[in-house]
Amino acid sequence: MYDTKLDTLIQVVRDGSFSKAAEHLFVSSVSVMKQMNNLEEMVGVKLLNRSTQGVTLTRAGKFFYESANNYISESNTILKKTREIDNKDKNTIRIGTSLLRFAQPLVKLWSNMNHKDKYQIDLVSFEDDPLSMQHMFTNIGTKIDFFVGPINSEQISHGPYQTYELPETKAYWGVPINNHLANKSKLSLDDLKDEKVLLVKRGLSPRLDALRDKLEAHDITVIDSEDFYDINTFNICSQNNYIMETLDIWKDAYAPIKAVEMIKEHKMPYGMVYSNSASATVQKFIELIGSEYNRHALTNS
């Protein structure tokens, strides 16, 4: 209900720095600065003093900051109560879905289960860009109950979230279709010697950090992606002829990037992400569909 730039403002004030706030929000410093500039334009008042020593609140900013905290709390309470009233006579589950965090396989599986009549499923669409992802995480437990996707990130492990693990998803090398390596069926690290490989920056994902270690040990040039992947990441790799790490679940997401198998198999944790304070109804649904998904995967393996 409220603009999530308020969450960013609160983090900036707590840290006294755009860069430190960016680390805690798992976005780039540029993204944080843009959000604060847009917020000040929207309010029409300078809220922050910027200096080489850090960021502090202006006199008007102090009032706005204190009021924003109360407004966010009240907004969340209103939204939660509204959801409770709406769900009183029905079990509605709101699943976030995007191009790279696709909920449809779960929904298709659910449609064939015996419990399908006990719940109503609503799909809530979101984008994969950093600001939209930040907004989505903020709304887990309010506007959405959970989403499904890669779960090996510091943001998830250190945030107010729980995960239900599904079978790990296989990693591939994403190769621009005009790159000579796109014709190969499998790629080794030696094949990448003269290439540039794009990965999310170190510290965001332990499993990808391990992959980065292997690349750097082979003297392969690694290019940092400031944030987690969105469709623009695929665009960047296609335009610059970068190789990227991609996943089985993304093989058909972007035609100009071809998924080529890794000779030494690498997998990424995958599952459902939901709030620590999820209702019993949501937790029961996640257990039911998660158990069926795992059983289905085992049967077809």
Secondary structure, DSSP 8 states (H G I E B T S, - for coil): ---THHHHHHHHHHHTSHHHHHHHHTS-HHHHHHHHHHHHHHHTS--EEEETTEEEE-HHHHHHHHHHHHHHHHHHHHHHHHHHHHTTTS-EEEEEE-SSS--HHHHHHHTTSTTGGG-EEEEEE---SHHHHHHHHHTBTTTBSEEEEE---HHHHTSSEEEEEEEEEEEEEEEETTSGGGG-SEE-TGGGTTSEEEEE-TTS-HHHHHHHHHHHHTT-EEEEESSS--HHHHHHHHHHT-EEEEEGGGTTS-TTEEEEEESS--EEEEEEEEETT--HHHHHHHHHHHHHHHHHHHHT-
